[in-house]
Amino acid sequence: MTNRKYITRTELCEMLQISKETLSRWHRVGIAPPVVKIEQTTRYDIDQVNAWMDAKTKTGEQK
């Protein structure tokens, strides 16, 4: 079994240097990184976040 690393919403915002409001807006419009729901909490798989950032970089999209 692989040990997966998950980060919080706050950690993701710090990593991307964006506000929580921006992340919420990205979720509403469907451009945020995928989330992982663990019971009542929302987390982000760091591998999926990195893949999402790579895809955005390759397509030339801005944050």
N, C-alpha and C positions, 0 to 999 in steps of 0.2 A: 504494500500500500504506500502511496506517495504522500509525503507530508506537504500539505498545501498551506500557503501563507495567505491569510485574509487580512485586509485592512478595513478600517472604519471609514465612514463618510468624511469625518474630519481629517483623517490621514490622507485620503484621496485628494481632498481640496488643497491641503498643504502641498502635496506632491505636484499637483497641477498648477498651483498658485492661482486658484480661483476661489470665489466665495461660495458658500453653501447655497445661496440664491441662484448663482449661475448653474451649479450642479442640478438643482431642482428644475430649472428651466430646461436644461439639456434632457432631463428625464421626460419632462412633459412633451417635448418635441421629438423624442426618440433618438437622440444622438449621444446619450451618455453611455459609458461602459456598462457591460452587463452586471447585474447584481446577483448575489447569492443570499437567499432568505434562510436564516437559521433561527427557527422558532419565530420570535417577534423582532429579531434584529436584522438589519441589512448590512451585508458585508460585500467586499469586492475582492475577488480572487486576483492576486497580484499578477499572475501569469496572463489572465484574461485582460487585465488593464494594460499590461505591456503590449499584448497583441493588438488591442484596440488603438493604442497610441501609434504603433507601427503602421497599422492600416491607415490612420489619419495622415500620418507623415507621407506615406507612399502616394496617397491620392492628392496631396497638396492642400488638404483642408487645414484650416486654422483651428486652434483649440475651441 
